[in-house]
Amino acid sequence: MSKTIIEVVTFQAKEGVSETQLLELSNAFGEALKREVKGFIKRTLTKHCTEDKWVELVWWESMNDAKAALETAPKTPEFHKYCAVLIEDGSTIYYLEEK
């Protein structure tokens, strides 16, 4: 039996990107995940209270689904629009197994 996986991504938005713009693009990307990616459960986006830093949490049915999403999600236009407003340097991604 596979364990639920939580993907954790930390990032910052590019200079001049409003919070509203980031949230709209994030929501559109979340809808694309629901439609296009097998094993997607849910996704949340949180912001640091005093700094312009974000943490995205994505729940997957299994590690295999999380890995497969790395191939599938970039094929959606929503992924590219979302990533276009993020700073690439300093972003991190890691996976946690729910116990």
Secondary structure, 3 states (H helix, E strand, C coil): CCCCEEEEEEECECCCCCHHHHHHHHHHHHHHHHHHCCCEEEEEEEECCCCCCEEEEEEECCHHHHHHHHHHHHHCHHHHHHHCCECCCCCEEEEEECC
